[in-house]
Amino acid sequence: MLSLFIIPMLIINSGLISSAGFIFILYIISGFGMAGIGMGIMHDAIHGSYSKNKYVNKYLGYTMNLIGANSTVWRIQHNVLHHTFTNIDQSDDDINPPSVLRFSPHAKKNWLHKFQHIYVWFFYALSTISWITSKDFVRINRYRKKGFFSKKNEFKTELAKLIGWKIFYYSYALILPLLVVPLAPWIIILAFLSMHFVTGILISIVFQVAHIMPNVDFPLPDGEGMLEGDWHAHQLATTSNFSPKSRFLSWLIGGLNYQIEHHLLPNICHIHYKKLSGIIELTAKEYGIPYHTKKTLRAAIWDHIKMLRELGRAEPAVTPVLINK
């Protein structure tokens, strides 16, 4: 996956390519590699499950920074908030999209949402370009207000690192190609955007079909801020697998078709999810806990579309949606 991203980028920056079509092809290939890094390398590394060696995990986690995002912000957003408060409105940042989208039955609804199952793909395509330009800055500031950077000068240090990595990314991914590739700037910019459209669509589909589905729960905390039920039951009730028999897809997306196993055992490398899934499914059935799964990615995407359509029409839920205890 690193080669799939880096080699086309090196060819682009060599300045030897003068074909617009070839530039688009190289950027799009890098887009697949970027998605692969996000799902199969940095995701495990930041969870500490890529290797038994913490330094290997630490430095491979920086591949997140290499592709324009930020590992520190991701660790808070994903490891802390998403994995702790899965599908909890206003707490899980993965279901807190811009106001034009509605990912929770507890979120506010407006008239535009009835069309979101149609236009959501445009926002999915823009998700990573938004991520590397503005979203990281918005989130790091919000997390500072939540108290995540409490040590002296910690926030300033992390902000400086964030800015430095983004300058580095834009320098080799866009600015240098604009300088060395003998093509019109608008062609280079469009090719760069096409890379992010590919990455955005792939990553959004994989992560969203695991949680924004008709059969999963969207719990609310009780009056004291605690979650109903236990944490393990919560993860099973709010998460869905897909394509469990596709070894190729599982390799391609870093085992994230086994989202249930990942949420229950985030410190385990994804190469073990398939074998673990049988044990977890049988145990869930033994205790009467739901184990959600879709046979194919196509079926998962279709159900995701239906859920987006339903969320665009349903009024906000008045009472909490409780998980199975």
Buried (B, 14 or more C-beta within 10 A) or exposed (E): BBEBBBBBBEBBBEEEBEEBEBBBBBBBBBBBBBBBBBBBBBBBBBBBBBBEEEEEBBEBBBBBBBBBBBBBBBBBBBBBBBBBBBBBBEBBBBBBBEEBBBBBBBBEBEEEBBEBBEEBBEBBBBBBBBBBBEBBBEBBEBBBEEEBBEEEEEBEEBBEBBEEBBEEBBEBBBEBBBEBBEBEEEBBEBBBBBBBBBBBBBBBBBBBBBBBBEEBBBBBBEEEEEBBBEEBBBBBBBBBBBBBEBEEBBEBBBBBBBBBBBBBBBEBBBEBBBEBBEEBBEBBEEEEBBBBBBEBBEBBBEBBBEBBBEBBEEEEBEEBBBBBE
